Amino acid sequence: MPEMQKIRNTKDLFCLKGRVALVTGGTGNGYGAQAVQALAEAGAKVYMTSRDPFQVRKAEEKLRDGGLEVHGLVLDLEHEQSISTTIDTIISDSGCIDILVNNACSNHLESFETVSLKDWNQVLAVNITGTMLISRATAPHMLQNDGGVMINLSSIYGMVSPDQRIYGSTGTNSPLVYGMTKAALIQMTRYLATFWAPSIRVNCLTPGGLFNHQDEQFISQYVAKTPLGRMAGADDLKGAVLFLASDASAWVTGQNLVVDGGWTAW
């Protein structure tokens, strides 16, 4: 029988001091940025990526000015060489990767009835294939150390179909390919959790809509479908990220943690 873990102080369970994390798509004001902040505030050395060099530098400067140990890297998940270079850079600089947060995502707003095959395939390439490739490239480094943690960012639209009525005449919608790729990440999570067990824990985090000054009509109709009566705010994913990345969830793997204000409860 495996040795039972020693009892630890609750505060220590959430501490990430000395650990190295990689968050893809960590710039901007979305959920990736919340993941970067949560991990860095808990003591981790965090690498965040974007395809845009300007956005990487801008986000890095802002977070480092706030006293957080964050480093920006340029990464294009559509190119395997870019993934390899990013991983090699982190290993050369820090010696390991303990935490991988797969947040980077591509999308388009066209209906599946009119979207070009090029755009369709580009979303698949980033959201599914890119996530697989960077997970596969990171795993050997986790396996040769003391293991690691992977977190895949899905969406409620990977679980349920979007209610197109809430978008109205806003010019926004949730296309088929987005929900398909997010559903695929939930299954990828289950597969990899069992494939790399017990050394690497793999879990999925599924958030609902994040407030980003959207059209007022959309906001009001979205909020009406959410039991907690609001969209997600600037800190609402940080606790869930920290839980899954830390030893607080040491006996959790292959799971999908839904953080959506109750949207999928109805």
KOLMIMAR-793927 format. One record per residue: residue number from 0; z negated, x negated, y negated of N, C-alpha, C in turn. Coordinates in nm, 2 decimals, padded with zeros to 4 digits. Layout:
! residues N
n/n_Z/n_X/n_Y/ca_Z/ca_X/ca_Y/c_Z/c_X/c_Y
NUM/Z/X/Y/Z/X/Y/Z/X/Y
...
***
This chain:
! residues 266
n/n_Z/n_X/n_Y/ca_Z/ca_X/ca_Y/c_Z/c_X/c_Y
0/00.00/-00.08/00.12/00.00/00.00/00.00/00.00/-00.09/-00.12
1/00.09/-00.06/-00.23/00.09/-00.14/-00.35/-00.05/-00.15/-00.42
2/-00.07/-00.26/-00.48/-00.20/-00.27/-00.55/-00.20/-00.18/-00.67
3/-00.32/-00.11/-00.69/-00.33/-00.02/-00.80/-00.35/-00.10/-00.93
4/-00.30/-00.04/-01.04/-00.31/-00.11/-01.17/-00.46/-00.10/-01.21
5/-00.50/-00.21/-01.29/-00.63/-00.21/-01.34/-00.64/-00.11/-01.46
6/-00.76/-00.05/-01.47/-00.78/00.04/-01.58/-00.78/-00.04/-01.72
7/-00.70/00.02/-01.81/-00.69/-00.05/-01.94/-00.72/00.05/-02.05
8/-00.76/-00.01/-02.17/-00.78/00.06/-02.29/-00.66/00.14/-02.33
9/-00.67/00.26/-02.37/-00.56/00.34/-02.41/-00.48/00.28/-02.52
10/-00.54/00.21/-02.62/-00.47/00.15/-02.73/-00.38/00.04/-02.67
11/-00.43/-00.04/-02.57/-00.35/-00.15/-02.51/-00.23/-00.09/-02.44
12/-00.24/00.03/-02.39/-00.12/00.08/-02.31/00.00/00.10/-02.40
13/-00.02/00.12/-02.53/00.09/00.15/-02.62/00.13/00.02/-02.70
14/00.06/-00.09/-02.68/00.09/-00.21/-02.75/00.21/-00.28/-02.69
15/00.30/-00.32/-02.78/00.43/-00.39/-02.73/00.43/-00.53/-02.78
16/00.32/-00.59/-02.83/00.32/-00.72/-02.88/00.37/-00.82/-02.77
17/00.46/-00.91/-02.81/00.51/-01.01/-02.72/00.63/-00.96/-02.64
18/00.67/-00.84/-02.66/00.79/-00.79/-02.59/00.92/-00.79/-02.67
19/01.03/-00.80/-02.61/01.16/-00.80/-02.68/01.24/-00.68/-02.65
20/01.29/-00.61/-02.75/01.36/-00.49/-02.73/01.50/-00.49/-02.80
21/01.59/-00.42/-02.73/01.73/-00.41/-02.79/01.76/-00.26/-02.80
22/01.79/-00.22/-02.93/01.83/-00.08/-02.95/01.97/-00.08/-03.00
23/02.06/-00.01/-02.93/02.20/-00.01/-02.97/02.22/00.11/-03.07
24/02.30/00.09/-03.17/02.32/00.19/-03.27/02.19/00.21/-03.35
25/02.12/00.11/-03.39/01.99/00.13/-03.45/01.99/00.13/-03.60
26/02.10/00.12/-03.66/02.10/00.13/-03.81/02.12/00.28/-03.86
27/02.12/00.30/-03.98/02.14/00.43/-04.04/02.00/00.51/-04.04
28/02.01/00.64/-04.05/01.89/00.73/-04.06/01.87/00.82/-03.94
29/01.94/00.79/-03.83/01.93/00.87/-03.71/01.82/00.84/-03.62
30/01.83/00.88/-03.49/01.72/00.86/-03.40/01.71/00.71/-03.36
31/01.82/00.64/-03.36/01.82/00.50/-03.33/01.73/00.42/-03.43
32/01.74/00.46/-03.55/01.65/00.40/-03.65/01.50/00.43/-03.63
33/01.47/00.55/-03.58/01.34/00.58/-03.54/01.29/00.50/-03.42
34/01.38/00.47/-03.33/01.34/00.39/-03.21/01.31/00.25/-03.26
35/01.39/00.19/-03.34/01.37/00.06/-03.39/01.24/00.05/-03.46
36/01.21/00.14/-03.55/01.08/00.14/-03.62/00.96/00.15/-03.53
37/00.97/00.25/-03.43/00.86/00.27/-03.34/00.83/00.15/-03.26
38/00.93/00.08/-03.21/00.91/-00.04/-03.13/00.85/-00.15/-03.21
39/00.91/-00.17/-03.33/00.87/-00.28/-03.41/00.72/-00.26/-03.46
40/00.69/-00.14/-03.50/00.56/-00.11/-03.55/00.45/-00.13/-03.44
41/00.49/-00.12/-03.31/00.40/-00.14/-03.20/00.39/-00.28/-03.16
42/00.47/-00.37/-03.23/00.45/-00.51/-03.21/00.57/-00.58/-03.14
43/00.67/-00.51/-03.10/00.79/-00.57/-03.03/00.88/-00.64/-03.13
44/00.94/-00.74/-03.08/01.05/-00.81/-03.15/01.18/-00.73/-03.12
45/01.24/-00.67/-03.22/01.35/-00.58/-03.20/01.48/-00.63/-03.25
46/01.58/-00.62/-03.16/01.72/-00.64/-03.20/01.79/-00.51/-03.21
47/01.85/-00.48/-03.32/01.93/-00.35/-03.33/02.08/-00.39/-03.36
48/02.16/-00.30/-03.32/02.31/-00.33/-03.32/02.38/-00.22/-03.39
49/02.50/-00.26/-03.44/02.60/-00.17/-03.50/02.73/-00.24/-03.49
50/02.84/-00.16/-03.50/02.97/-00.22/-03.51/03.00/-00.27/-03.65
51/02.92/-00.22/-03.74/02.95/-00.25/-03.89/02.86/-00.36/-03.93
52/02.91/-00.48/-03.96/02.83/-00.59/-04.01/02.75/-00.56/-04.13
53/02.80/-00.49/-04.23/02.73/-00.45/-04.35/02.61/-00.37/-04.32
54/02.63/-00.27/-04.24/02.52/-00.18/-04.20/02.41/-00.25/-04.13
55/02.44/-00.35/-04.05/02.34/-00.43/-03.97/02.26/-00.51/-04.07
56/02.33/-00.58/-04.16/02.25/-00.66/-04.26/02.16/-00.58/-04.35
57/02.22/-00.46/-04.40/02.14/-00.37/-04.49/02.02/-00.32/-04.42
58/02.03/-00.27/-04.29/01.91/-00.22/-04.22/01.81/-00.33/-04.19
59/01.86/-00.45/-04.15/01.77/-00.56/-04.12/01.69/-00.60/-04.24
60/01.75/-00.61/-04.35/01.68/-00.65/-04.48/01.57/-00.55/-04.51
61/01.61/-00.42/-04.50/01.51/-00.32/-04.54/01.39/-00.32/-04.45
62/01.41/-00.34/-04.32/01.30/-00.34/-04.22/01.22/-00.47/-04.23
63/01.28/-00.58/-04.25/01.21/-00.70/-04.26/01.13/-00.71/-04.39
64/01.18/-00.65/-04.49/01.10/-00.64/-04.62/00.98/-00.55/-04.60
65/00.98/-00.47/-04.50/00.86/-00.38/-04.46/00.77/-00.45/-04.37
66/00.80/-00.58/-04.34/00.71/-00.66/-04.25/00.73/-00.65/-04.10
67/00.85/-00.59/-04.06/00.88/-00.57/-03.92/00.97/-00.68/-03.87
68/00.95/-00.72/-03.75/01.03/-00.83/-03.69/01.15/-00.76/-03.62
69/01.26/-00.75/-03.70/01.38/-00.69/-03.66/01.50/-00.78/-03.69
70/01.59/-00.79/-03.60/01.71/-00.87/-03.61/01.83/-00.79/-03.59
71/01.93/-00.80/-03.67/02.05/-00.72/-03.66/02.16/-00.80/-03.59
72/02.24/-00.73/-03.50/02.35/-00.80/-03.43/02.47/-00.70/-03.43
73/02.59/-00.76/-03.44/02.71/-00.68/-03.44/02.75/-00.66/-03.29
74/02.77/-00.53/-03.25/02.81/-00.50/-03.11/02.91/-00.39/-03.10
75/03.01/-00.41/-03.02/03.11/-00.31/-03.00/03.11/-00.27/-02.85
76/03.06/-00.16/-02.81/03.04/-00.12/-02.67/03.17/-00.10/-02.60
77/03.28/-00.09/-02.67/03.41/-00.08/-02.61/03.47/-00.21/-02.56
78/03.40/-00.32/-02.59/03.45/-00.45/-02.54/03.34/-00.52/-02.47
79/03.37/-00.55/-02.34/03.27/-00.62/-02.25/03.23/-00.75/-02.30
80/03.32/-00.83/-02.37/03.29/-00.96/-02.42/03.19/-00.95/-02.53
81/03.20/-00.84/-02.62/03.10/-00.82/-02.72/02.96/-00.80/-02.66
82/02.96/-00.72/-02.55/02.83/-00.69/-02.49/02.77/-00.82/-02.43
83/02.85/-00.90/-02.37/02.81/-01.03/-02.31/02.75/-01.12/-02.42
84/02.82/-01.13/-02.53/02.78/-01.22/-02.64/02.65/-01.17/-02.70
85/02.63/-01.04/-02.71/02.51/-00.99/-02.76/02.39/-01.02/-02.67
86/02.40/-01.00/-02.54/02.30/-01.03/-02.45/02.27/-01.18/-02.45
87/02.37/-01.26/-02.45/02.35/-01.40/-02.44/02.27/-01.45/-02.57
88/02.31/-01.39/-02.68/02.24/-01.43/-02.81/02.09/-01.40/-02.80
89/02.06/-01.28/-02.75/01.92/-01.24/-02.74/01.84/-01.33/-02.64
90/01.90/-01.36/-02.53/01.84/-01.44/-02.43/01.82/-01.58/-02.48
91/01.92/-01.64/-02.55/01.91/-01.77/-02.61/01.80/-01.78/-02.72
92/01.79/-01.67/-02.79/01.69/-01.67/-02.90/01.55/-01.64/-02.86
93/01.53/-01.54/-02.76/01.40/-01.49/-02.73/01.36/-01.51/-02.58
94/01.46/-01.55/-02.49/01.43/-01.58/-02.36/01.43/-01.46/-02.26
95/01.42/-01.34/-02.31/01.42/-01.22/-02.23/01.45/-01.09/-02.30
96/01.47/-00.99/-02.23/01.48/-00.85/-02.28/01.39/-00.76/-02.20
97/01.29/-00.71/-02.26/01.20/-00.62/-02.19/01.23/-00.47/-02.20
98/01.29/-00.44/-02.31/01.32/-00.29/-02.34/01.46/-00.28/-02.39
99/01.54/-00.18/-02.33/01.67/-00.15/-02.38/01.67/00.00/-02.41
100/01.71/00.03/-02.53/01.73/00.17/-02.57/01.88/00.19/-02.60
101/01.94/00.27/-02.51/02.08/00.30/-02.53/02.10/00.42/-02.62
102/02.12/00.40/-02.74/02.13/00.50/-02.84/02.27/00.52/-02.90
103/02.34/00.41/-02.90/02.48/00.41/-02.97/02.56/00.52/-02.91
104/02.63/00.59/-03.00/02.71/00.71/-02.96/02.83/00.73/-03.05
105/02.94/00.77/-02.99/03.06/00.81/-03.06/03.08/00.96/-03.05
106/03.15/01.01/-03.15/03.18/01.16/-03.14/03.30/01.19/-03.23
107/03.35/01.31/-03.21/03.46/01.36/-03.30/03.43/01.51/-03.32
108/03.49/01.57/-03.42/03.46/01.71/-03.45/03.58/01.80/-03.41
109/03.68/01.75/-03.35/03.79/01.84/-03.31/03.76/01.92/-03.18
110/03.82/02.04/-03.17/03.81/02.12/-03.05/03.88/02.04/-02.94
111/03.83/02.07/-02.82/03.90/02.01/-02.70/04.04/02.06/-02.69
112/04.07/02.17/-02.76/04.21/02.23/-02.75/04.31/02.14/-02.83
113/04.26/02.07/-02.93/04.35/01.99/-03.02/04.32/01.84/-03.02
114/04.21/01.79/-02.97/04.17/01.65/-02.97/04.27/01.57/-02.90
115/04.31/01.45/-02.96/04.40/01.36/-02.90/04.33/01.29/-02.78
116/04.42/01.25/-02.68/04.36/01.18/-02.57/04.30/01.05/-02.61
117/04.35/00.99/-02.71/04.30/00.86/-02.76/04.15/00.88/-02.80
118/04.13/00.98/-02.89/04.00/01.01/-02.94/03.90/01.05/-02.83
119/03.95/01.13/-02.73/03.87/01.18/-02.62/03.82/01.06/-02.54
120/03.91/00.97/-02.51/03.88/00.85/-02.42/03.79/00.76/-02.50
121/03.80/00.75/-02.63/03.72/00.66/-02.71/03.57/00.70/-02.70
122/03.54/00.83/-02.70/03.41/00.88/-02.69/03.35/00.85/-02.55
123/03.44/00.88/-02.45/03.39/00.84/-02.31/03.36/00.69/-02.30
124/03.45/00.61/-02.36/03.43/00.47/-02.35/03.30/00.42/-02.40
125/03.26/00.47/-02.52/03.14/00.43/-02.58/03.01/00.49/-02.51
126/03.01/00.63/-02.50/02.89/00.70/-02.46/02.86/00.68/-02.31
127/02.96/00.67/-02.23/02.93/00.66/-02.09/02.96/00.51/-02.04
128/03.08/00.47/-02.05/03.11/00.33/-02.00/03.04/00.22/-02.07
129/03.03/00.23/-02.20/02.95/00.13/-02.28/02.81/00.13/-02.24
130/02.75/00.24/-02.22/02.61/00.25/-02.18/02.59/00.19/-02.04
131/02.68/00.22/-01.95/02.68/00.16/-01.82/02.69/00.00/-01.83
132/02.78/-00.05/-01.90/02.81/-00.19/-01.91/02.69/-00.27/-01.97
133/02.63/-00.21/-02.08/02.52/-00.29/-02.14/02.40/-00.28/-02.05
134/02.38/-00.17/-01.98/02.27/-00.16/-01.89/02.28/-00.26/-01.77
135/02.40/-00.27/-01.72/02.43/-00.36/-01.61/02.42/-00.50/-01.65
136/02.46/-00.53/-01.78/02.45/-00.67/-01.83/02.30/-00.71/-01.86
137/02.22/-00.61/-01.89/02.08/-00.64/-01.92/01.99/-00.65/-01.80
138/02.02/-00.57/-01.70/01.94/-00.56/-01.58/01.90/-00.70/-01.51
139/02.00/-00.79/-01.49/01.96/-00.92/-01.43/01.85/-00.99/-01.50
140/01.85/-00.99/-01.63/01.75/-01.06/-01.70/01.61/-00.99/-01.69
141/01.61/-00.86/-01.68/01.49/-00.79/-01.65/01.44/-00.82/-01.51
142/01.53/-00.82/-01.42/01.49/-00.84/-01.27/01.44/-00.98/-01.25
143/01.48/-01.08/-01.32/01.44/-01.21/-01.29/01.30/-01.24/-01.36
144/01.26/-01.15/-01.44/01.13/-01.16/-01.51/01.03/-01.07/-01.44
145/00.96/-00.99/-01.52/00.86/-00.90/-01.47/00.91/-00.76/-01.47
146/01.04/-00.74/-01.47/01.09/-00.60/-01.48/01.12/-00.56/-01.62
147/01.14/-00.44/-01.65/01.17/-00.39/-01.78/01.18/-00.24/-01.79
148/01.22/-00.19/-01.90/01.23/-00.05/-01.93/01.36/-00.02/-02.00
149/01.43/00.08/-01.95/01.55/00.13/-02.02/01.53/00.28/-02.06
150/01.58/00.31/-02.18/01.57/00.45/-02.23/01.71/00.49/-02.27
151/01.76/00.60/-02.22/01.89/00.65/-02.26/01.87/00.77/-02.35
152/01.94/00.77/-02.46/01.93/00.89/-02.56/02.04/00.99/-02.53
153/01.99/01.10/-02.48/02.08/01.21/-02.45/02.08/01.31/-02.57
154/02.09/01.44/-02.54/02.09/01.55/-02.64/02.07/01.68/-02.57
155/02.01/01.78/-02.65/02.00/01.91/-02.59/02.13/01.96/-02.54
156/02.24/01.92/-02.60/02.37/01.96/-02.56/02.42/01.90/-02.43
157/02.34/01.81/-02.38/02.36/01.76/-02.25/02.29/01.85/-02.14
158/02.21/01.94/-02.19/02.14/02.03/-02.10/02.19/02.18/-02.11
159/02.22/02.22/-02.23/02.26/02.36/-02.26/02.39/02.35/-02.34
160/02.47/02.46/-02.34/02.59/02.47/-02.42/02.55/02.50/-02.56
161/02.62/02.45/-02.66/02.59/02.48/-02.80/02.62/02.62/-02.83
162/02.54/02.68/-02.92/02.57/02.81/-02.97/02.66/02.80/-03.09
163/02.79/02.81/-03.07/02.89/02.79/-03.18/02.87/02.88/-03.30
164/02.80/02.99/-03.28/02.78/03.08/-03.39/02.69/03.02/-03.51
165/02.61/02.92/-03.48/02.52/02.86/-03.58/02.60/02.77/-03.68
166/02.72/02.73/-03.64/02.80/02.65/-03.72/02.88/02.72/-03.83
167/02.91/02.85/-03.80/02.97/02.93/-03.89/03.10/02.87/-03.95
168/03.10/02.88/-04.09/03.22/02.82/-04.16/03.18/02.68/-04.22
169/03.09/02.61/-04.16/03.04/02.49/-04.22/03.14/02.37/-04.19
170/03.24/02.39/-04.10/03.33/02.29/-04.07/03.28/02.19/-03.97
171/03.16/02.22/-03.92/03.10/02.13/-03.82/03.09/02.21/-03.68
172/03.09/02.14/-03.57/03.07/02.20/-03.44/03.02/02.09/-03.35
173/03.00/02.13/-03.23/02.96/02.03/-03.12/03.06/02.04/-03.02
174/03.15/01.93/-03.01/03.26/01.93/-02.92/03.23/01.92/-02.78
175/03.32/01.96/-02.69/03.30/01.95/-02.55/03.26/01.81/-02.50
176/03.34/01.71/-02.54/03.32/01.57/-02.49/03.18/01.52/-02.52
177/03.12/01.56/-02.64/02.99/01.51/-02.67/02.89/01.56/-02.57
178/02.89/01.69/-02.54/02.79/01.74/-02.45/02.81/01.69/-02.31
179/02.94/01.67/-02.27/02.97/01.61/-02.14/02.91/01.47/-02.12
180/02.93/01.39/-02.22/02.88/01.25/-02.21/02.73/01.25/-02.21
181/02.67/01.34/-02.29/02.52/01.34/-02.29/02.46/01.39/-02.16
182/02.53/01.48/-02.09/02.49/01.53/-01.96/02.50/01.41/-01.86
183/02.61/01.34/-01.88/02.63/01.22/-01.79/02.52/01.12/-01.80
184/02.46/01.10/-01.92/02.36/01.01/-01.94/02.23/01.05/-01.86
185/02.21/01.18/-01.85/02.09/01.23/-01.78/02.10/01.19/-01.63
186/02.23/01.21/-01.57/02.25/01.17/-01.43/02.25/01.02/-01.42
187/02.30/00.95/-01.51/02.30/00.80/-01.50/02.15/00.75/-01.50
188/02.07/00.82/-01.57/01.93/00.78/-01.58/01.86/00.80/-01.44
189/01.89/00.91/-01.37/01.83/00.93/-01.24/01.88/00.83/-01.14
190/02.01/00.80/-01.15/02.07/00.71/-01.05/02.02/00.57/-01.07
191/02.02/00.52/-01.20/01.97/00.38/-01.22/01.82/00.37/-01.19
192/01.74/00.47/-01.22/01.60/00.47/-01.19/01.57/00.44/-01.05
193/01.65/00.50/-00.96/01.63/00.47/-00.82/01.69/00.35/-00.77
194/01.80/00.31/-00.83/01.88/00.19/-00.79/01.80/00.06/-00.82
195/01.73/00.06/-00.94/01.66/-00.06/-00.98/01.51/-00.05/-00.96
196/01.46/00.05/-00.90/01.32/00.06/-00.87/01.28/-00.04/-00.77
197/01.16/-00.09/-00.78/01.05/-00.05/-00.87/01.05/-00.14/-01.00
198/01.14/-00.24/-01.01/01.13/-00.34/-01.11/01.16/-00.28/-01.25
199/01.26/-00.20/-01.26/01.30/-00.14/-01.39/01.28/00.01/-01.40
200/01.21/00.05/-01.49/01.19/00.20/-01.51/01.30/00.25/-01.61
201/01.37/00.35/-01.57/01.47/00.41/-01.65/01.44/00.56/-01.67
202/01.44/00.59/-01.80/01.41/00.73/-01.84/01.51/00.78/-01.95
203/01.52/00.91/-01.96/01.60/00.97/-02.06/01.52/01.04/-02.17
204/01.57/01.03/-02.29/01.50/01.10/-02.40/01.60/01.19/-02.46
205/01.57/01.32/-02.46/01.67/01.42/-02.51/01.61/01.50/-02.63
206/01.66/01.46/-02.75/01.62/01.52/-02.87/01.70/01.64/-02.92
207/01.64/01.72/-03.00/01.72/01.83/-03.07/01.77/01.78/-03.20
208/01.81/01.88/-03.28/01.88/01.85/-03.41/01.79/01.78/-03.51
209/01.84/01.67/-03.57/01.77/01.60/-03.68/01.81/01.64/-03.81
210/01.72/01.67/-03.90/01.75/01.71/-04.04/01.82/01.60/-04.11
211/01.93/01.63/-04.17/02.01/01.52/-04.24/02.08/01.59/-04.36
212/02.01/01.68/-04.43/02.07/01.75/-04.54/02.20/01.82/-04.51
213/02.20/01.88/-04.39/02.32/01.96/-04.35/02.34/02.08/-04.44
214/02.45/02.15/-04.41/02.48/02.28/-04.48/02.36/02.37/-04.46
215/02.33/02.44/-04.57/02.21/02.53/-04.57/02.22/02.64/-04.46
216/02.35/02.69/-04.45/02.37/02.80/-04.35/02.34/02.75/-04.21
217/02.39/02.63/-04.18/02.36/02.57/-04.05/02.21/02.55/-04.03
218/02.14/02.49/-04.13/02.00/02.47/-04.11/01.92/02.59/-04.08
219/01.95/02.70/-04.16/01.87/02.82/-04.14/01.90/02.88/-04.01
220/02.02/02.88/-03.96/02.05/02.93/-03.83/02.00/02.85/-03.71
221/02.00/02.72/-03.73/01.94/02.63/-03.63/01.79/02.65/-03.62
222/01.72/02.65/-03.73/01.58/02.67/-03.74/01.54/02.80/-03.67
223/01.62/02.91/-03.69/01.59/03.04/-03.64/01.59/03.04/-03.49
224/01.65/02.94/-03.42/01.66/02.93/-03.28/01.56/02.83/-03.22
225/01.47/02.78/-03.31/01.38/02.68/-03.27/01.23/02.73/-03.28
226/01.16/02.74/-03.17/01.02/02.79/-03.18/00.93/02.73/-03.28
227/00.94/02.60/-03.31/00.86/02.53/-03.41/00.91/02.55/-03.55
228/01.02/02.62/-03.56/01.06/02.66/-03.70/01.11/02.56/-03.79
229/01.17/02.45/-03.74/01.22/02.34/-03.82/01.31/02.25/-03.74
230/01.39/02.17/-03.81/01.46/02.06/-03.74/01.37/01.94/-03.73
231/01.42/01.84/-03.65/01.34/01.72/-03.64/01.33/01.64/-03.77
232/01.22/01.57/-03.79/01.20/01.49/-03.91/01.21/01.34/-03.88
233/01.18/01.26/-03.98/01.20/01.12/-03.98/01.11/01.05/-03.88
234/01.01/01.11/-03.83/00.91/01.04/-03.74/00.90/01.11/-03.60
235/00.98/01.22/-03.58/00.95/01.31/-03.47/00.99/01.25/-03.33
236/01.07/01.14/-03.33/01.10/01.09/-03.20/01.03/00.96/-03.17
237/00.95/00.91/-03.27/00.89/00.78/-03.26/00.78/00.78/-03.15
238/00.70/00.88/-03.14/00.60/00.88/-03.04/00.65/00.89/-02.90
239/00.76/00.96/-02.88/00.82/00.97/-02.75/00.89/00.84/-02.70
240/00.95/00.77/-02.80/01.01/00.64/-02.77/00.90/00.54/-02.73
241/00.79/00.54/-02.81/00.68/00.45/-02.78/00.62/00.48/-02.64
242/00.61/00.60/-02.61/00.55/00.64/-02.48/00.64/00.59/-02.36
243/00.77/00.61/-02.37/00.85/00.57/-02.26/00.87/00.42/-02.25
244/00.86/00.35/-02.37/00.89/00.21/-02.37/00.76/00.13/-02.33
245/00.65/00.19/-02.34/00.52/00.12/-02.32/00.46/00.14/-02.18
246/00.35/00.07/-02.16/00.28/00.09/-02.03/00.21/00.22/-02.02
247/00.21/00.30/-02.13/00.15/00.43/-02.12/00.23/00.52/-02.02
248/00.36/00.49/-02.00/00.44/00.56/-01.90/00.47/00.48/-01.78
249/00.38/00.40/-01.74/00.40/00.30/-01.63/00.43/00.37/-01.49
250/00.40/00.50/-01.48/00.42/00.57/-01.35/00.53/00.68/-01.38
251/00.61/00.66/-01.48/00.72/00.75/-01.51/00.85/00.69/-01.50
252/00.94/00.74/-01.42/01.08/00.69/-01.41/01.17/00.79/-01.36
253/01.30/00.79/-01.40/01.40/00.89/-01.36/01.38/01.02/-01.42
254/01.31/01.03/-01.53/01.27/01.16/-01.59/01.35/01.18/-01.72
255/01.36/01.30/-01.77/01.42/01.34/-01.89/01.32/01.41/-01.98
256/01.27/01.34/-02.09/01.17/01.39/-02.18/01.25/01.46/-02.29
257/01.23/01.59/-02.30/01.29/01.67/-02.40/01.20/01.69/-02.53
258/01.26/01.65/-02.64/01.18/01.66/-02.77/01.27/01.74/-02.87
259/01.26/01.87/-02.86/01.35/01.95/-02.94/01.29/02.07/-03.01
260/01.16/02.06/-03.04/01.09/02.17/-03.11/01.09/02.30/-03.03
261/01.12/02.30/-02.90/01.12/02.41/-02.82/01.26/02.48/-02.81
262/01.36/02.42/-02.86/01.50/02.48/-02.86/01.54/02.53/-02.72
263/01.52/02.44/-02.62/01.57/02.47/-02.48/01.47/02.56/-02.41
264/01.35/02.60/-02.47/01.26/02.68/-02.40/01.30/02.83/-02.40
265/01.39/02.86/-02.49/01.44/03.00/-02.50/01.57/03.01/-02.42
***
